């Protein structure tokens, strides 16, 4: 039996996390709609090329926007 110990995170919390990591999100409603449809985890796979190299906490390259990803 698999036990998951991470709590569920809301779309608003994911957006907050992305902003803390340096992602610019000019249209929050659009970002929420995308994350609600494709999920944060699929989005995060496309975000990988925009992470700063050698940063363990997945911070974004300065100036990266949600639309870039």
N, C-alpha and C positions, 0 to 999 in steps of 0.2 A: 504494500500500500504506500502510495506517495503522499507525503505531507508537504503542503506549501505553507511557509511561514511568513511570506510577504503579504501585507494587506493590500486590498484592491485600492487603486488610485483613480480619482476622478479625472475627467478631461481638463477641468480647471487646474488641478494639481499638476498634470503633465505640462500644461502651458506654463505654469509658474516655474517648473523645473527647467524647461527649455530656455526660458528667459534668464534664469539664474546661471545657466551655462553659456549665456552670451548670444543666444539666437534672437534676432530682431523679428518681432511679430506685429506688423503695423495694423493688420486686420484680424482682430481676435475672433470675431464671429466666423470668419472664413476658416481660420485655423481650427476652431472647435468643430466645424462641419466636416472638415477633412479627417480630423482625428476620430470623430464619431463613426465615420464610414470605413476608414482604412486601418484604424487602430494605431496607437502610439508605437507598437513594436514593429509594424511594417514601416512606418515613417522613419523610425530610428535606423533601419537598415539603409535607407536612402541618404540619411544624414551623415553616415560614416565618412565620406570623402570631404566633408566640411569640418571635421574635428581637427583641432590643433594637433600636430604630430607629437607623439611621446607624452601625451597628457592622459593620466589614468582616469580622470573624472569626466571625459568627453566634453571638454569645453570647445565652443565653436570658434573658428577663425573669425577675427574681428570683421564686422560688417556683413556677416552671413544673415540672410533673411529666410523666413519660412518659404517664400516663393522660390528662393534659390534651390532649396532642397526639393 
